[in-house]
């Protein structure tokens, strides 16, 4: 019975990932053609290969957060504009379990984009979980990007530029997102095998400006 439940959960995850991939591909193609750009144009502006862009538009790729950020910045769309379903109402509500998972760690971690705003001042709200030993590091985002982090469970090792700090539950930090940065849950440190969870807010100013 347990094996059957695990199998069903895996199938559901594959279906959800496939739907998200097709949604992202459709959004990228919509924004690209709306600007009158070819795949070559977008590749040159984003730094993402034409082959990868073609796979993304076809919904057959599994792009990283960094790749999606480069594409969204080039299109002036903002990351939420590529992954969020249409919300015609004034209030955008995303029910539990419905937000897109855009990163999965090798130790059980995952990152979910739970809410976001539209350009030109794009704000992203993330729910991150890092399994013991999980880490995620990224290159600098667009100039002026700022991030806020609030640790909910466990301990998070924050890397921002040349600075490294360990944050405990209830600790928060504000830091620049336009420098190399990342988050880690090092095995064998304060967490002692415990998963770490934190809320992350990202501000990307003047998107598409």
NUPA-191476 format. One line per 3 residues: number of its first residue (from 1); their letters; for each residue x, y, z of C-alpha. Coordinates in nm, 3 decimals, decimal comma. Layout:
residues N
NUM	a	X Y Z  ...
//
This chain:
residues 209
1	xxx	0,000 0,000 0,000  0,281 0,243 0,090  0,456 0,167 -0,238
4	xxx	0,132 0,240 -0,425  0,087 0,574 -0,247  0,447 0,673 -0,326
7	xxx	0,391 0,576 -0,690  0,073 0,788 -0,714  0,251 1,086 -0,552
10	xxx	0,536 1,054 -0,803  0,292 1,043 -1,096  0,110 1,350 -0,963
13	xxx	0,440 1,537 -0,933  0,532 1,448 -1,291  0,191 1,571 -1,411
16	xxx	0,228 1,899 -1,217  0,582 1,953 -1,347  0,466 1,887 -1,702
19	xxx	0,181 2,137 -1,669  0,418 2,399 -1,525  0,667 2,340 -1,806
22	xxx	0,399 2,391 -2,069  0,273 2,704 -1,893  0,622 2,855 -1,878
25	xxx	0,685 2,767 -2,242  0,361 2,930 -2,349  0,438 3,245 -2,148
28	xxx	0,791 3,276 -2,285  0,669 3,237 -2,642  0,385 3,486 -2,581
31	xxx	0,619 3,753 -2,443  0,883 3,688 -2,710  0,647 3,709 -3,005
34	xxx	0,471 4,006 -2,848  0,801 4,194 -2,874  0,853 4,073 -3,229
37	xxx	1,167 3,881 -3,129  1,303 3,564 -3,281  1,460 3,292 -3,068
40	xxx	1,797 3,428 -3,175  1,700 3,773 -3,045  1,598 3,635 -2,706
43	xxx	1,908 3,416 -2,687  2,132 3,716 -2,748  1,953 3,935 -2,493
46	xxx	1,919 3,671 -2,220  2,243 3,477 -2,257  2,040 3,153 -2,273
49	xxx	2,112 2,927 -2,571  1,865 2,910 -2,859  1,842 2,534 -2,810
52	xxx	1,745 2,572 -2,445  1,492 2,845 -2,529  1,335 2,624 -2,794
55	xxx	1,306 2,336 -2,545  1,151 2,567 -2,286  0,893 2,697 -2,531
58	xxx	0,806 2,340 -2,624  0,760 2,258 -2,254  1,021 1,981 -2,265
61	xxx	1,294 2,149 -2,058  1,341 2,177 -1,682  1,512 2,519 -1,654
64	xxx	1,682 2,635 -1,337  1,567 2,941 -1,142  1,875 3,127 -1,271
67	xxx	1,781 3,049 -1,632  1,422 3,162 -1,580  1,544 3,483 -1,417
70	xxx	1,767 3,564 -1,715  1,478 3,504 -1,954  1,225 3,702 -1,750
73	xxx	1,467 3,995 -1,713  1,537 3,998 -2,088  1,163 3,992 -2,165
76	xxx	1,085 4,254 -1,901  0,816 4,021 -1,767  0,936 3,938 -1,416
79	xxx	0,962 3,579 -1,295  0,602 3,566 -1,159  0,480 3,662 -1,505
82	xxx	0,627 3,341 -1,647  0,498 3,093 -1,388  0,178 3,240 -1,242
85	xxx	-0,160 3,136 -1,374  -0,397 3,406 -1,496  -0,562 3,597 -1,210
88	xxx	-0,816 3,848 -1,343  -0,938 3,941 -0,993  -0,793 4,227 -0,790
91	xxx	-0,688 3,985 -0,515  -0,465 3,698 -0,617  -0,506 3,397 -0,393
94	xxx	-0,289 3,088 -0,430  -0,422 2,799 -0,226  -0,192 2,568 -0,032
97	xxx	-0,023 2,319 -0,262  -0,103 2,513 -0,581  0,208 2,733 -0,606
100	xxx	0,476 2,629 -0,858  0,783 2,444 -0,730  1,078 2,593 -0,920
103	xxx	1,370 2,422 -0,746  1,429 2,083 -0,588  1,736 1,991 -0,388
106	xxx	1,911 1,657 -0,378  1,831 1,613 -0,007  1,458 1,676 -0,010
109	xxx	1,458 2,055 -0,032  1,234 2,262 -0,258  1,154 2,624 -0,337
112	xxx	0,802 2,742 -0,413  0,709 3,080 -0,561  0,393 3,147 -0,360
115	xxx	0,313 3,501 -0,477  0,443 3,778 -0,701  0,364 4,115 -0,850
118	xxx	0,383 4,247 -1,205  0,643 4,481 -1,359  0,786 4,732 -1,329
121	xxx	0,843 4,680 -0,953  0,845 4,301 -0,923  0,819 4,148 -0,576
124	xxx	0,848 3,771 -0,529  0,748 3,578 -0,217  0,911 3,236 -0,179
127	xxx	0,870 2,941 0,058  1,202 2,755 0,081  1,287 2,424 0,245
130	xxx	1,643 2,291 0,258  1,701 1,929 0,351  2,012 1,844 0,558
133	xxx	2,306 1,909 0,326  2,102 2,101 0,068  2,229 2,431 -0,071
136	xxx	2,144 2,672 -0,349  2,382 2,936 -0,484  2,314 3,183 -0,761
139	xxx	2,489 3,447 -0,965  2,403 3,815 -0,918  2,055 3,921 -1,021
142	xxx	1,978 4,248 -1,199  2,125 4,565 -1,050  1,926 4,694 -0,754
145	xxx	1,776 4,357 -0,658  1,724 4,321 -0,282  1,623 4,018 -0,075
148	xxx	1,469 3,965 0,268  1,485 3,633 0,455  1,303 3,510 0,766
151	xxx	1,401 3,172 0,909  1,102 2,967 1,025  1,260 2,633 1,120
154	xxx	1,614 2,502 1,154  1,926 2,703 1,077  2,017 2,862 0,743
157	xxx	2,369 2,954 0,637  2,335 3,272 0,434  2,600 3,367 0,177
160	xxx	2,582 3,725 0,047  2,885 3,853 -0,137  3,187 3,775 0,082
163	xxx	2,981 3,754 0,404  2,858 3,430 0,561  2,608 3,427 0,850
166	xxx	2,413 3,152 1,025  2,049 3,241 1,098  1,840 3,065 1,364
169	xxx	1,458 3,040 1,383  1,314 3,388 1,409  1,628 3,553 1,268
172	xxx	1,594 3,770 0,960  1,827 3,950 0,723  1,818 4,201 0,439
175	xxx	2,086 4,173 0,171  2,174 4,257 -0,185  2,064 4,017 -0,455
178	xxx	2,287 4,175 -0,719  2,594 4,000 -0,575  2,667 3,625 -0,568
181	xxx	2,455 3,477 -0,290  2,301 3,157 -0,165  2,145 2,960 0,116
184	xxx	2,259 2,634 0,273  2,166 2,380 0,540  2,508 2,226 0,606
187	xxx	2,495 1,872 0,739  2,647 1,825 1,081  2,606 2,184 1,197
190	xxx	2,337 2,337 1,419  2,054 2,157 1,242  2,177 1,809 1,331
193	xxx	1,989 1,646 1,044  1,690 1,881 1,061  1,534 2,044 0,757
196	xxx	1,548 2,423 0,743  1,261 2,638 0,622  1,255 3,008 0,546
199	xxx	1,044 3,274 0,376  1,220 3,483 0,113  1,111 3,808 -0,049
202	xxx	1,288 3,935 -0,361  1,251 4,288 -0,499  1,349 4,345 -0,862
205	xxx	1,311 4,715 -0,941  1,252 4,867 -1,285  1,186 4,537 -1,463
208	xx	1,133 4,606 -1,831  1,243 4,966 -1,789
//
